[in-house]
Amino acid sequence: MIDVLYFAWVRERIGHPKDRVETSAHTVMDLVEELRTREERYEAAFADLSALRVAVDQELTEFDAPLGDAREVAFFPPMTGG
């Protein structure tokens, strides 16, 4: 099982902050593809991956990163300074 966390507008589109999923995904992208097939709201949240960042076990990474024994994956928009 893996915890999938959603932040900011990603959480708003999906409708909740967290899912606990059983997955056979090998990479973050595999996980995204699995999530996209769940419901239309997931498809909408993951429609433009260039507008998203991802962290695996609280380490910023890329979508082609392996999941390995990850316990948590978080999706969020890029941070902006100000």
N, C-alpha and C positions, 0 to 999 in steps of 0.2 A: 504494500500500500504506500501511496505517496500523497502528501498534502500539496494541493495546487492553490496558490494564493493569488488573488486579483486585487489590484490597487487602482485608485482614481477612476477614470472613465471606463476602464476595463471592468471593474467591479460593477459600475452602473449599468453597463450593457448586459452583463451576465445576470445581474440581479442578486448576487450574494458574494461575500468576500472569500469563500474558501470551498473547495471540493476535496474530498478524500477519495482517491481513485485507485483501482487496481488496474495496472497497465502492463502491457508487454512491450512498450516503447523502449527503443535502444538509445534514441537521441531526443533532445528537446523537440525537434521538428516532428518526430514520430508522435510524440505526445500531443502536439498542437493538432496534427491531422486527426488523431483519435477524438480530441475534444471538439473539433469542428463538426464531426458527424453526430454529436449529441443532440443539438437543437439549433434552430435558426439564430438564437441570441449568441451562441458560441461562435457560429460562423461569422456573424457581424463583428464580434469582438476581435477575432483573429483575421479579419479580411485584409488588413494592411500591416504586415509584420514590420515594415520599415518604421512604423509609428510605435513600435513596442521594444522594450528591453526585457531581458530575462536574467534571473539569478537562480542558480542551483545551490541549494544549501547555503544561501546568503552570500554566494560569490557571483559577481557579475560575469556573464558568459555569453556565448553566441548560440544561435538556434541549432547549429550542427554539433553542439557539445554532447558527449555521451552522458547518459543518466547514471549508469553504473548502479551503485547502491544508494542513490540520492533519496533523501527523506522528504525534501521540500523543493518545489519549483515555484517561483514567483514571477508574475507578469505585471509590467507597469509601463507607463509612458516615460519618455526620456525626461530627465531632470532638467529644469531650467533655473538659471541663476537670476538674481535680481536685487 
